[in-house]
Amino acid sequence: MATTKSFDIVVHGATGFTGRLVVEYLLQRYPAGSGPRWAMGGRNAEKLAAVRDELGAPADTPLVVTDTSNPASLQALMDATRLVLTTVGPYQLYGNELVAACAKAGVDYVDLCGEPAWMRQMIDAHQDAAQASGARIVFSCGFDSVPFDLGVFKLQGEMQARFGHPASRVRGRVRKMKGTFSGGTAASLKATMAAAAATPGVLDLLKNPFSLTPGFEGPRQPSGNKPLVDEALGEGIWVAPFVMAAINTRNVHRSNFLLGHAYGPDFVYDEMLVTGPGAKGEAIANAVAGDKSLGSDTGPKPGEGPSREEREAGFYDVLFLGEDAEGHRLRVAVTGDRDPGYGSTSKMISEAAVCLLENHSTPGGIWTTAPALGQALIDRLQANAGLTFTVETE
């Protein structure tokens, strides 16, 4: 597509921990002249130059000052790029002006947001503007919620192809995972809790599984907040609450909503963490349910993260079990080859950005990954980013 803009992608937050990982990935996968024209963005030009040099990026790697609190700087960013990739959270603290500007200017946007109340506020405030300008704003392009949103999308496509209709009930079950959650995730959780305490209506949005489907309320959903034996996995297998379920489930329901309820208006979905069989599985499930460390002051801080060795040793394996009213069942597994919160997330958001730029059919609006990018993003993630999407036999 012809454009007069200087860049296809500006990485806003390139000096932060996750932003650096995005830049490293773009350097490796899309070096200058081989793909999208991208630039490093941040509030401080000197710090950007220092990070560029630390990462071994070419000296002519473009640097853009992106101070989103400064209207002139924000407008210059809108004028310079087709898409903003932002790793600067919590988004409810640092994302309002950027989303508003992109929606108004027709600039595409991807982020790592796991803050459903803020996302609903952005939908209510900017959906119409994004539709009018053609801006495609895609939230939650990291571990929350790409493997889950696209895992359900893949499973439902297979159900439709094999049985002629979608699964009315899907269980997302994290079978294995090694790696830490990011400091940004912890900061977002704290900011969300503070907003819930201070702002009327936020708590109601956080409790509602359909908080991201304005005007639609589906059937009662499993709470997923207590350990239990999940016979769908086999006799005596225990599962525990999964910390990312509160955002992933909302995104999956929004995808169904934006896909014209392709999963059905009575679709039921939950996510839990598999802890294993018997007494040991029960003990682990109870320990997981009682763990509040993510929201504590001892958790990871923004800008902190694991070493390269720890990131490369990480992985995840998520199983999706679908069942329809006639008793047909199907299983789809999604795996990633790096720790979820950093190594895999930085690859997922990068590929989401490139995929969005190449996808000219998705109209303006505020999206989740499945309806905006769908199979095209699955293909890119499998080809480039170390993910697999596999139909499993029982």
C-alpha positions, -999 to +999 in steps of 0.1 A: +000+000+000+014+034-010+021+057+019+037+090+024+046+082+060+082+076+071+075+044+090+053+014+090+059+007+127+071+028+156+079+007+188+067+030+216+085+021+248+116+007+230+138+015+260+117-007+284+124-043+291+097-057+268+102-030+242+139-039+240+129-075+233+106-063+205+134-044+190+157-074+192+131-095+174+126-070+147+163-067+142+166-104+138+134-111+118+130-078+098+163-061+094+164-028+075+153-033+039+138-067+044+103-059+056+083-032+073+101+001+080+103+004+117+117+028+143+125+028+180+103+052+200+106+066+235+104+097+256+142+103+257+164+106+226+196+099+245+183+068+261+170+056+228+204+060+213+220+042+242+196+012+239+201+011+201+239+008+207+235-017+235+214-040+213+239-038+185+214-022+161+227-003+131+237+032+138+212+045+113+182+027+131+156+054+132+148+070+166+116+088+173+108+108+204+073+096+214+061+116+244+024+108+244+017+134+271+029+161+248+002+170+221+028+181+196+049+150+200+018+128+198+007+145+166+042+141+151+040+104+158+006+101+141+021+119+111+052+096+110+038+061+112+011+037+099+011+017+131+021+022+168+033-009+187+032+001+224+046-018+253+041+011+277+017+001+305-003+001+326-024+013+297-050+029+320-022+052+332-003+057+300-025+047+271-055+071+270-040+098+248-024+073+224-055+053+217-075+085+212-049+099+188-047+067+168-085+064+166-088+100+153-059+099+129-065+065+113-033+050+126-032+013+135-023+002+170-013-029+189-006-034+226-002-059+254-031-048+274-046-071+301-069-045+316-105-052+307-122-023+324-099+002+306-104-017+273-142-013+277-138+024+284-117+027+252-143+008+232-171+031+245-150+063+239-133+055+206-150+027+186-170+052+164-139+073+157-118+043+148-145+030+124-147+065+108-109+069+104-101+034+095-078+029+125-075-008+135-069-009+172-060-044+184-057-050+221-040-079+240-014-090+214+008-109+239+004-140+261-027-123+271-045-132+250-031-145+217-026-182+225-061-184+241-080-162+216-065-179+186-066-213+202-104-211+206-106-197+170-086-226+157-107-252+176-140-236+165-129-236+129-120-273+131-154-280+148-172-262+121-153-281+093-158-315+109-193-313+124-210-284+107-213-262+139-191-248+166-185-262+201-210-247+226-186-255+255-148-249+254-124-254+282-090-238+281-065-258+303-029-247+308-011-280+310+025-268+314+041-234+317+076-223+327+084-186+330+076-155+350+047-130+345+060-096+336+064-066+359+040-049+335+013-075+343+018-070+380+016-032+376-015-035+355-032-056+382-023-031+409-036-002+388-068-021+380-074-028+417-068+009+425-093+020+398-119-005+411-116+010+445-118+046+433-141+046+403-178+036+403-186+009+378-151-005+373-157-034+397-188-044+379-169-045+346-142-067+362-168-092+374-187-094+342-175-120+317-192-100+289-177-067+299-162-063+263-194-071+244-215-039+247-252-047+245-248-085+247-250-107+278-245-145+272-252-175+294-238-179+329-201-187+328-180-209+352-163-187+378-130-206+376-120-192+410-118-224+431-098-256+427-118-286+414-115-320+398-120-317+360-133-350+347-130-337+311-093-342+315-095-376+330-104-392+363-091-373+393-073-345+375-072-313+395-073-278+381-067-244+398-076-208+391-055-193+362-043-158+368-048-146+332-083-160+329-099-127+339-087-110+307-085-140+283-121-151+288-133-115+281-113-113+249-126-147+237-162-136+243-154-103+225-140-123+196-172-143+194-192-111+195-172-094+167-174-126+146-212-124+146-214-151+173-197-176+152-192-197+183-229-194+191-249-170+213-249-197+241-211-202+241-195-211+274-158-208+281-134-210+310-097-213+317-079-231+345-044-244+353-038-282+354-021-293+386-023-331+382-040-361+398-048-372+433-037-357+466-006-341+451-027-324+424-052-312+450-024-298+472-008-279+443-042-266+432-049-252+467-015-236+468-020-219+435-054-207+446-039-191+477-010-174+459-014-136+458+022-128+450+015-112+416-003-083+432+020-079+462+049-055+466+073-085+463+063-093+427+082-083+396+085-045+389+080-029+355+113-029+336+125-060+353+126-094+338+143-128+334+177-133+319+181-145+282+188-180+295+157-180+316+135-166+287+149-193+263+143-221+288+106-211+292+076-225+274+039-231+276+014-257+265-023-249+265-051-274+257-085-264+244-113-290+247-144-284+227-177-302+230-211-297+212-246-306+222-244-338+203-214-350+222-187-344+195-154-336+211-122-320+198-089-310+213-065-284+201-031-276+217-012-243+215+025-243+225+051-216+227+089-220+228+098-191+252+087-179+286+052-165+282+055-130+297+086-118+278+102-141+252+071-153+235+051-121+241+076-099+223+075-122+192+037-123+193+031-086+193+057-080+166+041-105+143+006-091+151+018-057+140+033-070+107+002-091+101-021-061+107-001-040+082-004-066+056-042-072+062-061-046+043-095-062+046-101-056+084-120-023+087-115+004+113-126-004+149-114-018+182-106-054+178-092-086+194-067-107+175-091-136+162-116-115+143-089-089+131-062-113+121-074-149+125-057-176+104-032-152+089-017-145+124-018-182+133+003-189+101+028-161+109+032-173+145+038-209+134+063-198+107+082-172+127+075-170+164+078-205+178+041-212+184+023-244+173-015-250+168-022-287+167-053-308+166-048-337+192-064-371+193-078-383+226 
